[in-house]
């Protein structure tokens, strides 16, 4: 349905899916997760990828499945040790960014479970449903790789940038090339939509925002198009503020995903009028008991985007506290709008 929307530009078509729709808010997720000692093992097990990807389709009438994976598989494929600690999140072992690192290449034999899972998922879901493949944006990947995990301010990463600008640029360039390879791999395996997550774009210093927040995505898409990758590409520059406008005009994404913090009315008045929009619903709302607020917010988004091509989604991933009945209620509101 997302492909149909992009081809026809018919704003009566309202595709719907949810970021992190296969996650901890569904109890069955844990029965899949607990089969594996580590989260990386989970993300590289063909059967578990398939099961986790199609899990939300058992509950929700959504128009897309998103491949169960993680953006930090890319650093892992580049030989950085990546673990996930309960209550903490991802932990990445410190690496030296030098010529030895820059020579490291993804061994695509390691990705065979992902390719096989995509093929299997495609055979299980309706051909009308999209399968979304994705990667992290180079800036966000560099944040995790240099910081060693999540951070409130990514001071270590930003300091590295100011101290070692030339090396940092080489790191971004390498990750950009690797993102091209990873996205093309998923597309050739059968993904029908691709997405680039820049989860920490709000941490890019203003002086560098275009250089690291827009240019890498623009280059990734340029290379993918040169490689005959013809599917829609979504970009999520999370909490990018006023830079959302420039991103909408210059990044070359087909669809811009708008986070829950952004004023949607302002965004729609200022961003590229030709671009398809997605998102903006606060995922925390779907963890609430307030059905009236859910109805108001869903209708607010649908009313504001009535004259545009819009994909209904949350403005960031569903949180573990989200209630299944609230997601179903939201879908019912969209379908009856």
N, C-alpha and C positions, 0 to 999 in steps of 0.2 A: 504493500500500500504506500510505503514511503517512495518507492520508485515511481509509482503511478502519480503521486502528488507532484513529484519533480518534473515528470514528463508533461503532464496536463496543466499544471499550475491551477488546478481547480480547487478553490478554497472551500468548497463544500466537503471535500475529503479531509477528514481529521484523523490521521493515524494516532495511535496511542501505545505507549509502552513506558516502562519505568526504569530509570537508572538503578542499578543494583537490585533488580526485581527478583533475582534468585539469590537470596541471602538469608541472614539469620532471623528475619521476621517470620519465616516459614519453618515450622518445627522439623519437617522432613529433611531439611538442609543438613541438620546435625548428624543424621544417620548416614549421610553420604560423607560428610567431613570426617567423622570419627573412624572411618575405615583407614585413614592415613595418619601416619605419625607426624608428618609435617605438611604445612599448607602448600609448599612447593610440590611435594609428591601428589597432593590432591589435584593441583593444577596441571599435572603432567600425566594423569591417569586417564586414558581414553574413555573408559566406561563412566568414570565419575564426572568428567567434563560433560558428557552427553546427559547424564542424569540430572546434573545441577542446572544445565542450560534449559532443559525442557520442563523442569520442575514447576516454574511459575505458570506455564501454559496449562497445567492441570487445574489451576485455581482461577486464572484470569483470562478473559477474552481480549488479549492484547494483540497488536499487529506486528510485533517483532519479538524475536528471541535474541538476547545478546550472549555471545559466547562466554561461557564461564572461564575466566582467566584472571590475570593480574598484570598491571603495567610493569611490575618489578621483575617479571620473567626476563625482560630484556637485559637488565644488569646481570641477572643470574646467568644468562646465556653468554655474557661477556666475562664470565669467571669471577664475578663478585659474589661473595657468600651472602645469601639472603635468608633470613629466618623471620618468623612471625611469633611474637611473644604475646600471650593472652593478657589483655588489659593494657598493653603497651603499644602494640602494632608492629610494623616492619622494623627490622634491625639489619643494617648492611655493614659488613665488615669493612674497615678502612682500606682503601686501595691507593696506590700511587699512580697518579695520572702522568704517565711518561710515554716515551716512544714505544715501549714494550706493550703498554695498554692499547695505544692507538693501532697497533698491528693486529689486535685480537679480532677474530671474525666469528660470527654466529655459525655454529655447526647445525645445519638444518636437519641433520639426522635426529638431533635432540627434539625437534619439533614434530616428528611424525605422529605422536599421539594426538596433537592438536589438529593436524591435517585429517587424520582418520576420524576424529570426533566430529569435525565439520561435515565431512561426507556422510557420516551416520545421522547427524542431526537433520541434515537436509532431507534425508530419506524418511524421517519420522514426522516432520512438521509439514503443515499445509504449504503448497507452493505460493499461496497468497501471503504467507508470513515472511517477513524479512529475517535474515540472520546477520547480526551485526558483529563484525570483527573490530578490534581496536588496538591502540597503543597509547602510551603516555607521550606527551609532547617533550621535546628535548630539554627545555628548561626544567620542567617538573622532574624528569628523570635525573638530571644533573643535581637537583636539590637533594633528592634521596641518596644519590651515590656519594656526594661530598659531605652531606650532613650526617649520614649514617642512620637516618630514620626520619620520622616526622619531627616537626619543630614549630614553635609559635612564630618564629621570625626568620629562620634560616640565615642567621648571622654568619655562620661558618662558610656557607656557600657564597654569600654576598661579599664577604671579606676576601675569599679566594678569587672572586671575579676582579675586585679592585686591585689585588696584589699581583695576580697572574692572568691578566686579561688575554694575552695571546694564547696561553695554554687553555684557558676557559673556552675561547672561541674554537679552538681545535676540538675540544670535548663536545661542544654543541654540534659542530660540523659532523663529527663521527656519529653521534647519536642520531642526527638527522638522516644520515645515510642508512643507518641500521633500522630506523623507523620505516623508511621506504621499503626495505627488504621484508620486514615483518608484516607490514600491511599488504604488500603484493602477495606474499605467501598465503595469507588468509583469504584474499580475494580469489586467487587461483584455486584454492581448495573448495570455494563455494560461498564465501560471505557475499552478501548482496548489498550491504551498506558498510561503510567504514567510519570510525570515529577516532578523534584525537583529543585526549584529555590533558588539558593544561591546568591541573588542579591547584598549582601554586603560582599562577600567573600574577596574582596580586603581590608577590614578593619580588618581582622584577623591578630594579631601580628605574626611575622614569627615563634617565638618559639612555638606557638600553632596551626600552620596552619594544620598540619596533624591531630592533636587531635580534632579540631573543624571544619575543612574544608573537611576532607576525612572520618575519622572514623565514624561519625554519619550517613553519606550517605551509607557507606559500611554496617553498622549495619542494617539500614532500609531495604536495599535490601536483606540482609541475612535473616531477619525475614520474609519479604514478600515471598521469595522463600520457606521458611519453611512452610508458610501458603498456598503454592500451587498457588501463584500469578505468572502467567507465561507470562505476557505481557512484551513488551519492556519497559525499563525505561531510561528516558533521564535525564541527569544532566546538569545544567547550573551554573558553578562556575564563576560568572561574574567578568571580569577584574582580573583574578587570576594570570596573568603573567606567570612566569616560573613554577609555581605550577600546571599549566594545565597539564604538562607532568606527574607528579606524580599522579595527580587526574585520568588521563586517564588509568593508570596502576592499581591503588589500590582502587578506589572507587566502583568498580563492576557495574558501569552503562553500559548499552548496547550502549548508544548514548551520545556523548559529544557535547554540544551546545557551539559554539565558538562565543564570543562577537565580536563586530565590531571594537574594539580597537586592537585586536590581529592580528599579522602578520600571515596570513593564510599559506603562504609558509613555514615559520618557524615552525608553529604548526604541519603541515602535515609531516614534516621531523623528528619531535621529539616525537610526542605522540605515544601511542600504535597503531601499524599498524592494529590491529584486530578490533579496535573500529570504529563504524559508527560515522560520523561527521554530524554536523548540523550548519547552520547559517553563520555568518560573514558579511552579507550585512549591511551597515549602514542605519538604518531606516530614518535618516534625508535626505538621497539621494532621497527617495521617496516623499519628500516634495518639491523637487527642480523643476526647469523648464528645467533641462538639460537631455534630453533624450539620448544624446550621452554618457554622463557619466554613466547613468543607464545601457545602453547597454554594455559599456566597463566593468563595475563592475560585472554585471551578468555573462558575458562571462569569465571574469578573474576567478571568483569563480568556474564556471563550468569547465574551462580548468584545474585549479589546482587540482580539485577533480575528474577528469575524470577516474583515475585508482582506485579510492576508492569508498566505499559506502557512499553516501552523501545525506542528506535531505536539500533541499533548504529552507532557512529561513533568516530572519533578525537576527542581532546580539543582539538585544534587542527589546522591544515592539514597535509597530507602534505608532508614535506620532500623536496628534490631527491634525497637519498640513499636514499629508500625503494626497496625491491626489489619489482618486480612479482610475483615468485613468493611473497613474504611476504603481499602483499595477497590473492592468490588462496588461499593457505593459510588466512588468516583467514576469508575468505568460506566456505570449505569447512567450517571448524570451526563457524561459525554455523549453516550449513544442516544440519549433521549433529547439532546439539545436541539 
